Amino acid sequence: MPETYDQVAAVCYRWRAGQLEFLLVMSSGRRWLFPKGNIEPGEDAWSGAEREAYEEAGVTGSIQSEPLTIFKHHKRDLKRKGSELKIAAFLLHVEQIVPSQEAHRNPTWFTPQQAMAAVAESREFVYAKEMQRVIQEALTEIENIPAAERADSDDETITVRATNSPPLSERLFLSYARVDSVFVDWLADQLTGQGHPIWLDRRDIQPGDVWDDRIDEGLRACKGMLLVMTPSAMESDTVSSEWKFALDQGKPLIPLLLQDCDRHFRIAKLQYIDFRTDRSAALDELLTWLAE
């Protein structure tokens, strides 16, 4: 009798300029996870995972017909008896990227080390370890793929990280919540183009790096911090640790208000730049501040 699952998930990966990346989406509870969902009537498990990848993350490609692994997942506000789901994870090599049908999912690419950290955020320890185990098993499986088959995905938005990056002492550390990645990428590109280099975790932490070590290095060496303020950022333990450390180290800190939110009193007393409405004007104001 075929094994049954509560849901299916697609563990999506690609090579970008020869480097491996995993694709995660944002849940309604603001947690990073793999594209996943229910199996439709008459649908094979692998086909359901493939459909979820397309609907939630806007990706298509080659998917394995057998599960990579089975993992346990806790779903908040589960409308059924019990709270733990058994999910079959299928490995999917992304070959094409198109607009997602569910834009609120904020599909985002992570290096393996970043993905391991992202799935652990705001998640119970046992379920965080389950998600990390899936990534580790995916890495083991992907290692067996011949190098000749590791072609970059069809994504015109891919940009290759520069190899002649400026020293950390000349860069600004960008602290933010993952849900705000689209804005952060735009801001980083704008500032870099105007001669203000940025330290951004998703661009500067390489596969194999120890996440905490690189964050610590960036915080200590960068000349200042830009703090993107939203409700998600102000509730994030990681973001809180970053800006508190920067202030304790005497680093200049410029708050950027992207969404209305409650702010810690140490942040509230600092003058912010308002990005809530006119981002072009706010960017000009920020560039003026940085030029002083």
C-alpha positions as CSV (number, residue, x, y, z in Angstrom):
1,M,0.0,0.0,0.0
2,P,1.5,3.4,-1.0
3,E,2.6,5.6,1.9
4,T,0.3,8.5,2.6
5,Y,1.3,12.1,3.5
6,D,-0.5,15.0,4.9
7,Q,1.2,17.4,2.5
8,V,4.0,17.6,-0.1
9,A,6.8,20.1,-0.4
10,A,9.3,21.1,-3.1
11,V,12.9,21.6,-2.1
12,C,13.9,24.0,-4.9
13,Y,17.5,24.6,-5.8
14,R,19.6,26.2,-8.5
15,W,23.1,27.1,-9.3
16,R,23.8,30.8,-9.6
17,A,27.2,31.6,-11.1
18,G,28.3,28.2,-10.1
19,Q,27.1,28.5,-6.5
20,L,24.3,26.5,-5.0
21,E,21.1,28.2,-3.6
22,F,17.8,27.1,-2.1
23,L,14.5,28.8,-2.6
24,L,12.3,29.5,0.4
25,V,8.9,31.2,0.7
26,M,7.2,33.1,3.6
27,S,4.3,31.4,5.4
28,S,1.3,33.3,6.7
29,G,2.9,33.1,10.1
30,R,6.0,34.9,8.7
31,R,8.3,31.9,8.8
32,W,10.5,30.7,6.0
33,L,9.7,27.2,4.6
34,F,9.7,25.2,1.4
35,P,6.8,25.7,-1.1
36,K,4.2,23.2,0.2
37,G,0.6,22.3,0.3
38,N,-2.1,19.6,-0.1
39,I,-2.2,16.9,-2.8
40,E,-5.2,17.5,-5.1
41,P,-7.6,14.6,-5.9
42,G,-6.1,12.4,-8.6
43,E,-2.7,14.1,-8.3
44,D,0.6,12.2,-7.7
45,A,2.6,13.4,-4.7
46,W,5.5,14.6,-6.8
47,S,3.1,16.4,-9.2
48,G,1.5,18.2,-6.2
49,A,4.9,19.4,-5.0
50,E,5.7,20.6,-8.6
51,R,2.4,22.5,-8.7
52,E,3.1,24.1,-5.3
53,A,6.5,25.3,-6.4
54,Y,4.9,27.0,-9.4
55,E,2.0,28.6,-7.5
56,E,3.9,29.7,-4.4
57,A,7.4,30.4,-5.7
58,G,7.0,30.9,-9.5
59,V,9.5,28.2,-10.5
60,T,9.5,25.2,-12.8
61,G,12.1,22.6,-13.5
62,S,13.0,18.9,-13.1
63,I,11.5,17.2,-10.1
64,Q,12.3,13.8,-8.7
65,S,9.4,11.4,-8.7
66,E,10.4,9.8,-5.3
67,P,10.5,11.7,-2.1
68,L,13.9,13.0,-0.9
69,T,12.7,12.5,2.6
70,I,9.7,12.7,5.0
71,F,9.7,15.4,7.6
72,K,7.5,16.6,10.5
73,H,6.0,20.1,10.4
74,H,3.9,22.0,12.9
75,K,1.2,24.2,11.4
76,R,-0.2,27.0,13.5
77,D,-4.0,27.1,13.8
78,L,-4.4,23.7,12.3
79,K,-8.0,23.0,11.6
80,R,-7.8,19.3,12.3
81,K,-7.2,17.0,15.2
82,G,-3.5,17.2,16.2
83,S,-0.9,19.7,15.2
84,E,1.8,17.8,13.4
85,L,1.9,17.1,9.7
86,K,3.9,14.5,7.8
87,I,5.2,16.1,4.7
88,A,7.0,14.4,1.7
89,A,9.8,16.6,0.3
90,F,10.7,16.3,-3.4
91,L,13.9,17.7,-4.8
92,L,13.3,20.1,-7.7
93,H,16.1,21.6,-9.9
94,V,14.8,25.0,-10.9
95,E,15.2,25.7,-14.7
96,Q,12.9,28.6,-15.2
97,I,11.7,31.4,-12.9
98,V,8.4,33.3,-13.6
99,P,6.3,35.7,-11.6
100,S,4.8,33.9,-8.6
101,Q,1.0,33.5,-8.4
102,E,1.2,34.3,-4.7
103,A,3.3,37.4,-4.4
104,H,2.9,37.6,-0.6
105,R,5.0,34.5,-0.4
106,N,8.1,36.6,-1.1
107,P,10.1,33.8,-2.7
108,T,13.8,34.4,-1.8
109,W,17.1,32.6,-2.7
110,F,19.5,31.6,0.1
111,T,22.9,30.0,0.2
112,P,22.8,26.6,2.0
113,Q,24.1,28.1,5.2
114,Q,21.6,31.0,5.1
115,A,18.7,28.6,4.4
116,M,19.7,26.5,7.4
117,A,19.5,29.6,9.6
118,A,16.3,31.0,8.0
119,V,14.2,27.9,8.6
120,A,15.2,27.9,12.2
121,E,13.9,31.4,12.8
122,S,10.7,31.6,15.0
123,R,10.3,27.9,14.9
124,E,10.3,25.3,17.7
125,F,13.6,23.5,18.1
126,V,12.4,20.1,17.0
127,Y,10.7,21.4,13.9
128,A,13.7,23.6,13.0
129,K,15.9,20.6,13.2
130,E,13.5,18.7,10.9
131,M,13.7,21.5,8.3
132,Q,17.5,21.7,8.6
133,R,17.7,17.9,8.1
134,V,15.8,18.2,4.8
135,I,18.3,20.8,3.6
136,Q,21.2,18.6,4.7
137,E,19.8,15.6,2.9
138,A,19.3,17.7,-0.2
139,L,22.9,18.8,-0.1
140,T,24.0,15.1,0.1
141,E,21.8,14.3,-2.9
142,I,23.0,17.2,-5.0
143,E,26.6,16.4,-4.4
144,N,26.1,13.3,-6.5
145,I,25.0,15.4,-9.5
146,P,27.8,15.6,-12.2
147,A,29.3,19.0,-12.6
148,A,28.5,19.1,-16.3
149,E,24.8,19.2,-15.3
150,R,25.0,22.1,-12.9
151,A,23.9,24.8,-15.3
152,D,22.6,28.2,-14.1
153,S,18.8,28.6,-14.0
154,D,17.0,30.6,-16.7
155,D,16.7,33.8,-14.7
156,E,17.5,37.2,-16.4
157,T,17.5,38.9,-13.0
158,I,20.6,37.0,-11.8
159,T,23.6,39.2,-11.0
160,V,27.0,37.8,-10.2
161,R,28.6,38.9,-7.0
162,A,31.6,41.1,-7.6
163,T,35.0,39.6,-6.7
164,N,36.6,43.0,-6.0
165,S,34.3,44.0,-3.1
166,P,35.4,47.0,-1.1
167,P,36.8,46.3,2.4
168,L,34.4,46.0,5.3
169,S,35.6,49.2,6.8
170,E,34.1,51.1,3.9
171,R,30.7,49.4,3.9
172,L,27.4,50.0,5.7
173,F,25.8,47.0,7.4
174,L,22.1,46.5,6.3
175,S,20.0,45.1,9.2
176,Y,16.5,44.0,8.2
177,A,13.8,41.3,8.3
178,R,13.7,38.7,5.6
179,V,10.2,39.5,4.6
180,D,11.5,42.9,3.5
181,S,14.1,41.5,1.1
182,V,12.6,43.0,-2.1
183,F,13.0,46.6,-0.7
184,V,16.4,45.8,0.8
185,D,17.7,44.5,-2.5
186,W,16.5,47.7,-4.2
187,L,18.1,49.9,-1.6
188,A,21.4,48.0,-1.7
189,D,21.5,48.4,-5.5
190,Q,20.7,52.1,-5.3
191,L,23.3,52.9,-2.7
192,T,26.0,50.7,-4.3
193,G,25.4,52.5,-7.6
194,Q,25.9,55.8,-5.8
195,G,29.3,54.8,-4.4
196,H,28.1,53.6,-0.9
197,P,29.0,49.9,-0.6
198,I,26.7,47.7,1.5
199,W,27.3,44.6,3.6
200,L,24.2,42.4,3.0
201,D,24.1,38.9,4.4
202,R,22.5,37.2,1.3
203,R,25.2,38.6,-0.9
204,D,28.2,38.5,1.3
205,I,27.9,35.2,3.2
206,Q,29.3,32.4,1.0
207,P,28.5,28.7,1.0
208,G,30.4,27.0,3.8
209,D,30.8,30.1,5.9
210,V,29.8,30.0,9.5
211,W,26.7,32.3,9.7
212,D,27.3,33.8,13.1
213,D,31.0,34.4,12.5
214,R,30.4,36.3,9.3
215,I,27.6,38.4,10.9
216,D,29.9,39.2,13.8
217,E,32.7,40.2,11.4
218,G,30.4,42.5,9.4
219,L,29.0,44.2,12.5
220,R,32.5,44.8,14.0
221,A,34.2,46.0,10.8
222,C,31.5,48.0,8.9
223,K,31.6,51.7,9.4
224,G,27.9,52.0,10.3
225,M,24.5,50.5,10.1
226,L,21.3,51.1,8.2
227,L,18.3,49.6,10.1
228,V,15.1,48.9,8.0
229,M,12.2,49.3,10.4
230,T,9.0,47.3,9.9
231,P,6.9,45.3,12.3
232,S,8.7,42.1,11.3
233,A,12.1,43.7,11.9
234,M,11.2,45.1,15.3
235,E,9.9,41.7,16.4
236,S,13.0,39.9,15.1
237,D,15.5,38.7,17.8
238,T,18.3,38.7,15.1
239,V,17.6,42.3,14.0
240,S,17.4,43.4,17.7
241,S,20.7,41.8,18.5
242,E,22.3,43.5,15.4
243,W,21.3,47.0,16.1
244,K,21.9,46.8,19.9
245,F,25.4,45.5,19.2
246,A,26.0,48.4,16.7
247,L,25.0,51.0,19.2
248,D,27.0,49.4,22.0
249,Q,30.0,49.5,19.7
250,G,29.4,53.2,19.0
251,K,28.6,52.7,15.3
252,P,26.6,55.4,13.5
253,L,23.1,54.0,12.9
254,I,20.5,55.5,10.5
255,P,17.0,54.1,11.0
256,L,14.9,53.8,7.8
257,L,11.1,53.7,8.4
258,L,9.6,51.4,5.8
259,Q,6.3,50.6,7.7
260,D,4.7,51.9,10.9
261,C,5.9,49.9,13.9
262,D,6.6,50.1,17.6
263,R,10.3,51.0,18.2
264,H,12.6,50.3,21.1
265,F,13.3,53.5,23.1
266,R,17.0,53.4,22.0
267,I,15.8,53.5,18.4
268,A,12.9,55.9,18.9
269,K,15.2,58.7,20.0
270,L,17.1,58.6,16.7
271,Q,16.1,60.6,13.7
272,Y,14.8,58.3,11.0
273,I,14.4,58.7,7.2
274,D,10.8,58.0,6.1
275,F,10.6,55.5,3.3
276,R,6.8,54.8,3.8
277,T,5.6,56.9,0.8
278,D,8.0,58.7,-1.4
279,R,11.0,56.4,-1.7
280,S,12.8,58.5,-4.3
281,A,12.8,61.5,-2.0
282,A,13.8,59.3,1.0
283,L,16.7,57.9,-1.0
284,D,17.9,61.4,-1.8
285,E,17.7,62.4,1.9
286,L,19.7,59.3,2.8
287,L,22.3,60.0,0.2
288,T,22.6,63.5,1.6
289,W,23.2,62.1,5.1
290,L,25.8,59.7,3.8
291,A,27.6,62.4,2.0
292,E,28.1,64.6,5.1
